[in-house]
Amino acid sequence: MAKDQGSIKFFRGKEWYAFTRAFKLYVNGEEIGKIKRGKEIIVEVSPGVHTVYASMDGFQTEEAEVTVDADQTITFQVTGSTQSFVTLKML
């Protein structure tokens, strides 16, 4: 992590739902990548308030607002299921 920066980490477990699909990840309205089963993505951000969400096949999680401090990493777990399609949970 660069000095005076924070980071947001997304990780996805190895659940069976949508195991062949990647979920799109967004920070502040910009797509920052796609996360596959069993992987993680870390994005550096400036300190402050950021909005994150995930989507798959037209389904989107609620937006989560998170405050990131310098040298801090905020972690989110991204999962899918037949009930909610895609979920985002801050750990």
Buried (B, 14 or more C-beta within 10 A) or exposed (E): EEEEBBBBBBBBEEEEBBEEBBBBBBBEEEEBBBBBBEBBBBBEBEBEEBEBBBBBEEEBBEEBEBEBEEEBEBBBBBBBEEEEBBBBEEE
